[in-house]
């Protein structure tokens, strides 16, 4: 039987793409945030879109530097993904707080977060009106990397180790992977 979904949760009906981490750096400052609203836009040159709220520290670093990294975390990182999504880089060094190890990017200054399945180094395509109105950032992918056990010959591979599969955000601290539901916290928030 069909039932009504509260409009504040309507996005959760569509939001099953991979959850990503967005890392940024400008000068000596760096940050990382979780983002569930992201998508590919074009093949050649490859382009992506990601929603980055105007209140995030990450956004200021991206606006200043013009670049960022999108990383695809795995199930083993679910608690960390939730954690970096619930605190501000203005108040805490997320890299230190969550014990994040990084590698340098090859084309951008933003760091690659270790332990993830894949990374896309991105250069912002400035669209100030769209960014201001919708918090939607467009970028060209200038380098891409993936673990060979997770992605090969242009295709995702489903690892036998369930902790190495990618996360799909369902809202309220809940994720899905091909191995099932991952609940990192009680759904006590109105919306995440």
Buried (B, 14 or more C-beta within 10 A) or exposed (E): EEEEEEEEBEEBEEBEBBBBBBBBBBEEBBBBBBBBBBEEEEEEEBBBBBBBEEEBBBBBBBBEBBBBBBBBBBBBBBEBBBBBBEBBBEEBEBBEBBEBEBEEBEEBBBBBBEBBBBBBBBBBBEBEEBBEEEBBBBBBBBBEBBBEEBBEEEEBBEBEEBEBBBBBBBBBBBBBBEBEEBEBBEBEEEEB
